[in-house]
Amino acid sequence: MANDRPTTAFAGAAPDGDHRISSVEAFQVQWRPGDPPGRRTAIVRVRTQSGLTGYGEASPMMGGEHSLLVVRDFAASLIGADPFDQAVLQDRLLHRYIKLGPEGAVTGALAALDIALWDIKGKALGLPVFKLLGGAWRSTLPFYASIGGNADRSVDDVVRVVEARWQTETPAAIKIRWDGDRTRQDHDIPGDIAKARAVRKLVGDAYPLAFDANNQYSVGGAIRVGRALEDLSYIWFEEPVQHYNVRAMGEVAQRLDITVSAAEQTYTTQALVDIINAGVRMVQPDIVKMGGITGLMQCAAICFAHGVELVPHQTQPGIGHVANLHVLSTLMHNTKPAEFADPDDRMHPAFENPPLPKNGTFEVPRGPGLGLRVRDEELDRRRL
């Protein structure tokens, strides 16, 4: 394991003291008894010899256990490493685990580690992450309410759920998500359009709305729904077909006038370029699924070079959410609000300053690192 540690001509102590890594922990947190895996959080906690602690988060799919297993496997090889060598560590680990498949479990593990190391670097230098990334264009960010589970709701129930979030949170926009059975393609297109129409009637003609199909249509079905969404003035149509069918996604994007978005299930920069080249002009990589802060900044550069909108997917209300806000604040062309999927307060006991929505916006934390003040005893009490 020791031979896996990065050794370069520039290796040595980080600025202002010895911040070499002393431990790496990877664990699930179950916030409430009986929470299913998808409601848990996959935490990576990195401590340094100087006493600093950095926190990262992996994708919560199946509780994130697949990514946490990868972190546990490489944890020992990071002892004694310099967190300021974070990019070297990332590439070394990616290529060590490349045969597991470069997407999913591995990229989620590396995303969590990357976020934790940026948190440490900010704390070591006494600066927020957005300063380390080059500075923020804005200190507050509008959000959109991302409302899931609508495939199994009636039209009336969709309207009721959307109205509650709209009135309570005053978001800058609303996205209705289907979260349906992906094995039943084009299952209820008339019903889906009826729900989209009812939400438009609720909020009025000018309010920004988006529609997330969660990959449930064929190309023909997506074109049919997309035309209806254009008539209803929805501003984007998310993942209309299966994400792995890149050519089909590009075909739908090219044939519709509404902006078609994709890439929340895209985990490498190379795959992101492929989907852009297919014709998608709004991409949504997720900071806890691919690359962490480093990866999302690379995605921003790719999008800027290609003239494509970057609107990251992010449904976790804690560490991942705050890391995402730091990156978004640094983007000059920030065309859409940040995603806010979960207004639940179940994570709040673990943070002295949990991120809270206010008047349709989130404030970007200004404390060192991510700016979150974490109560380790509360994390450990809920640890599985």
C-alpha positions in Angstrom: 0.0 0.0 0.0 2.8 2.4 0.8 4.0 2.3 -2.7 0.7 3.8 -3.9 1.3 7.1 -2.1 2.2 9.9 -4.5 5.8 10.8 -4.6 6.8 13.8 -6.7 9.6 16.3 -6.7 7.2 18.8 -5.1 5.8 16.5 -2.3 6.1 17.9 1.2 4.2 19.6 3.9 1.2 21.7 2.9 1.2 25.4 3.7 1.2 26.6 7.3 1.9 23.3 9.0 1.8 19.5 8.5 -1.6 18.7 7.2 -0.8 15.2 6.1 -3.8 12.7 6.2 -4.0 10.7 9.4 -7.3 8.9 8.8 -10.0 8.3 6.2 -13.4 7.0 7.3 -16.3 6.0 5.1 -19.7 5.3 6.6 -23.5 5.6 6.2 -25.6 7.9 8.3 -29.2 6.9 9.0 -30.9 10.1 10.0 -34.1 8.5 11.3 -35.0 5.0 12.4 -36.4 3.0 9.5 -35.0 5.3 6.8 -34.5 3.3 3.5 -31.0 3.4 2.0 -31.9 6.2 -0.4 -32.6 8.5 2.5 -29.3 7.8 4.2 -26.1 9.8 3.6 -22.7 8.3 2.4 -20.1 10.3 4.4 -16.3 10.4 3.9 -14.5 12.0 6.8 -10.8 12.8 6.4 -8.6 13.9 9.4 -5.1 15.4 9.3 -2.2 15.2 11.6 -2.7 18.9 12.3 -6.2 18.3 13.6 -8.3 19.5 10.6 -11.3 17.5 9.4 -12.7 17.5 5.9 -16.2 16.1 5.0 -17.3 14.7 1.7 -20.4 12.9 0.4 -21.0 10.2 -2.2 -24.1 9.6 -4.3 -26.8 8.1 -2.1 -27.9 5.5 -4.6 -28.6 2.3 -2.5 -27.2 4.2 0.4 -23.9 4.9 -1.3 -22.5 1.7 0.0 -20.9 0.8 -3.3 -18.8 3.9 -3.2 -18.1 3.6 0.5 -16.6 0.1 -0.1 -14.2 1.6 -2.6 -13.2 4.4 -0.2 -12.6 1.8 2.6 -10.4 -0.2 0.2 -8.1 2.8 -0.6 -8.2 4.5 2.8 -5.0 3.0 4.2 -3.0 4.1 1.1 -3.8 7.8 1.8 -2.3 7.8 5.3 0.6 10.3 5.2 -0.5 11.9 1.9 -0.7 15.6 1.5 -4.3 16.8 0.8 -2.9 19.6 -1.3 -1.9 16.9 -3.8 -5.6 16.2 -4.3 -5.5 16.1 -8.1 -2.6 13.6 -8.1 -4.4 11.4 -5.6 -7.6 11.5 -7.6 -6.0 10.4 -10.9 -3.9 7.7 -9.1 -7.0 6.2 -7.5 -9.1 6.4 -10.6 -6.6 4.4 -12.6 -6.1 1.9 -9.8 -9.8 1.1 -9.8 -10.5 1.6 -13.5 -11.3 -2.0 -14.2 -14.3 -1.8 -11.9 -15.7 0.6 -14.6 -14.8 4.3 -14.5 -18.4 5.3 -13.8 -20.7 5.0 -10.7 -19.1 3.4 -7.6 -15.6 4.6 -8.3 -16.4 8.1 -9.4 -18.8 8.5 -6.4 -16.0 7.4 -4.1 -13.5 9.9 -5.6 -16.1 12.7 -5.6 -16.6 12.3 -1.8 -12.8 12.2 -1.2 -12.3 15.3 -3.5 -14.9 17.3 -1.6 -13.4 16.4 1.8 -9.9 17.4 0.6 -11.1 20.8 -0.7 -12.8 21.3 2.7 -9.4 20.6 4.4 -7.5 22.9 2.0 -9.9 25.7 2.7 -9.6 25.2 6.4 -5.8 25.0 6.3 -5.7 28.4 4.4 -8.6 30.0 6.3 -10.6 30.6 3.0 -13.9 29.4 1.7 -13.8 26.9 -1.2 -15.2 29.5 -3.7 -12.1 31.7 -3.0 -9.8 28.8 -3.8 -11.7 28.3 -7.1 -11.1 31.9 -8.2 -13.8 33.9 -6.4 -17.6 34.1 -6.5 -19.7 36.1 -8.9 -22.6 36.1 -6.4 -23.0 35.4 -2.7 -26.6 34.1 -2.9 -28.1 31.7 -5.4 -31.7 31.2 -6.4 -33.0 27.6 -6.3 -35.7 25.6 -8.1 -37.9 23.2 -6.2 -37.3 19.7 -7.6 -40.5 17.7 -6.9 -40.4 14.0 -7.4 -42.7 11.0 -7.3 -45.3 12.3 -9.8 -45.6 9.2 -11.9 -47.8 7.5 -9.4 -49.8 10.6 -8.4 -53.2 11.7 -9.8 -53.4 15.0 -11.5 -55.0 16.5 -8.4 -52.3 15.1 -6.2 -49.6 16.5 -8.4 -51.1 20.0 -8.2 -51.5 19.7 -4.4 -47.9 18.7 -3.8 -46.5 21.4 -6.2 -48.7 24.1 -4.7 -47.4 23.3 -1.2 -43.8 23.6 -2.2 -44.4 26.7 -4.3 -46.2 28.5 -1.5 -43.8 27.4 1.3 -40.4 27.9 -0.4 -41.1 30.6 -3.0 -38.6 29.0 -5.4 -37.3 30.7 -8.5 -38.6 27.8 -10.6 -40.2 24.4 -10.2 -39.3 21.1 -11.8 -41.7 18.2 -11.7 -40.0 14.7 -11.7 -41.6 11.4 -12.7 -39.4 8.8 -10.9 -41.4 6.1 -12.7 -40.7 2.6 -13.8 -38.1 2.8 -16.5 -39.1 -0.6 -17.9 -42.5 0.7 -18.9 -41.7 3.0 -21.8 -44.3 5.5 -22.9 -46.6 4.2 -20.2 -49.1 7.1 -19.9 -48.2 9.9 -22.2 -51.7 11.5 -22.1 -51.7 11.4 -18.3 -48.2 12.9 -18.2 -49.2 15.8 -20.4 -52.3 16.4 -18.3 -50.2 16.7 -15.2 -47.9 19.1 -17.0 -50.8 21.2 -18.1 -52.4 21.3 -14.7 -49.2 22.5 -13.1 -48.9 25.2 -15.7 -52.5 26.3 -15.0 -51.6 26.5 -11.2 -48.6 28.7 -11.5 -49.6 30.9 -14.4 -48.2 31.5 -17.9 -44.9 33.2 -17.0 -43.6 31.1 -14.1 -40.5 29.0 -15.0 -41.3 25.3 -15.1 -39.2 22.2 -16.0 -40.2 18.6 -16.7 -37.9 15.6 -15.7 -39.0 12.4 -17.5 -36.4 10.3 -15.6 -35.7 8.3 -18.8 -39.2 6.9 -19.4 -39.9 7.6 -23.1 -39.0 6.3 -26.5 -37.7 8.8 -29.0 -41.2 9.1 -30.5 -42.8 9.4 -27.1 -40.3 12.1 -26.1 -41.0 14.1 -29.2 -44.7 14.0 -28.5 -44.3 15.0 -24.9 -41.7 17.6 -25.8 -44.0 19.3 -28.3 -46.7 19.6 -25.6 -44.2 21.1 -23.2 -43.2 23.6 -25.8 -46.9 24.6 -26.1 -47.0 25.0 -22.3 -43.8 27.1 -22.2 -41.8 24.8 -20.1 -38.2 25.9 -20.1 -36.4 22.5 -20.1 -37.1 18.8 -20.7 -34.8 16.6 -18.6 -33.6 13.1 -19.5 -36.5 12.2 -21.9 -34.9 8.9 -23.0 -32.5 6.4 -21.4 -29.3 8.1 -20.5 -27.1 5.3 -21.9 -28.6 5.8 -25.4 -26.6 8.9 -26.2 -27.5 9.1 -29.9 -31.2 9.0 -29.0 -30.8 11.7 -26.4 -29.1 13.8 -29.0 -31.8 13.1 -31.6 -34.5 14.3 -29.2 -32.5 17.4 -28.3 -32.0 18.3 -32.0 -35.6 17.8 -33.0 -37.2 19.8 -30.2 -37.2 23.6 -29.6 -37.4 23.2 -25.9 -34.0 22.8 -24.2 -33.3 19.1 -23.6 -31.0 18.3 -20.7 -29.1 15.2 -19.6 -25.9 13.9 -17.9 -26.8 13.5 -14.3 -25.9 9.9 -15.0 -22.7 10.9 -16.8 -19.6 10.3 -14.7 -16.6 11.2 -16.7 -15.5 14.3 -18.6 -15.1 12.2 -21.7 -18.7 10.9 -21.5 -19.8 14.5 -21.0 -18.1 15.6 -24.2 -19.9 12.6 -26.0 -23.3 13.8 -24.9 -22.5 17.4 -25.9 -21.3 16.2 -29.3 -24.6 14.3 -29.7 -26.5 17.6 -29.6 -27.5 18.1 -25.9 -27.1 21.8 -25.0 -27.8 21.7 -21.2 -25.9 19.2 -19.1 -26.4 18.2 -15.5 -23.4 16.3 -13.9 -23.7 15.8 -10.2 -20.9 16.8 -7.8 -21.3 13.7 -5.6 -21.4 11.3 -8.5 -18.5 12.4 -10.6 -15.3 14.2 -9.8 -16.4 16.2 -6.8 -15.5 19.9 -6.9 -12.5 19.3 -9.2 -14.7 17.3 -11.6 -17.5 19.9 -11.7 -15.0 22.7 -12.4 -13.6 20.6 -15.3 -17.2 20.2 -16.5 -17.6 24.0 -16.3 -14.6 24.5 -18.5 -15.9 22.0 -21.1 -19.3 23.7 -21.1 -17.8 27.1 -21.5 -15.7 25.9 -24.4 -18.7 24.3 -26.2 -21.2 27.0 -25.4 -23.4 24.6 -23.4 -25.4 25.4 -20.2 -24.1 23.7 -17.0 -27.0 23.2 -14.5 -25.7 20.5 -12.1 -28.0 17.9 -10.7 -27.8 17.8 -6.9 -30.5 16.3 -4.6 -28.6 16.0 -1.3 -29.5 18.7 1.2 -26.2 18.7 3.2 -22.5 18.4 2.2 -23.2 17.8 -1.5 -25.6 20.7 -1.7 -23.1 23.2 -0.1 -20.2 21.9 -2.3 -22.4 22.5 -5.3 -23.2 26.0 -4.2 -19.5 26.9 -3.9 -19.0 25.8 -7.5 -22.1 27.5 -8.9 -21.1 30.8 -7.3 -17.9 30.9 -9.3 -19.6 30.4 -12.7 -20.0 33.6 -14.8 -22.7 32.1 -17.0 -25.0 30.6 -14.4 -28.2 30.4 -16.4 -30.6 28.4 -14.2 -31.3 28.2 -10.4 -29.7 25.5 -8.2 -31.6 22.3 -7.6 -33.2 21.8 -4.2 -35.0 18.5 -3.9 -35.4 17.8 -0.2 -36.8 20.4 2.2 -36.6 17.8 5.0 -34.8 18.9 8.2 -33.6 15.4 9.1 -29.9 16.3 8.7 -30.0 19.5 10.7 -28.9 18.1 14.1 -25.5 17.2 12.5 -24.8 20.8 11.5 -24.5 24.0 13.6 -25.3 26.0 10.5 -27.4 23.8 8.1 -28.1 25.3 4.7 -31.6 26.8 4.8 -33.6 28.3 2.0 -34.8 31.9 2.4 -37.0 33.8 -0.1 -36.2 31.4 -2.9 -32.4 31.5 -2.4 -29.5 29.9 -0.6 -26.5 31.9 0.8 -23.1 30.5 -0.2 -21.3 29.8 3.1 -18.3 32.1 3.8 -16.5 30.1 6.5 -13.3 28.3 5.7 -13.6 25.2 3.5 -17.1 24.3 2.8 -18.2 26.6 5.6 -20.2 23.8 7.3 -19.8 23.5 11.1 -20.3 19.7 11.7 -21.2 18.1 14.9 -19.2 14.8 14.7 -21.0 13.4 17.8 -24.3 13.6 16.0 -22.9 12.0 12.8 -21.4 9.2 14.9 -24.6 8.7 16.9 -26.5 8.0 13.6 -23.7 6.0 12.0 -24.4 2.5 10.7 
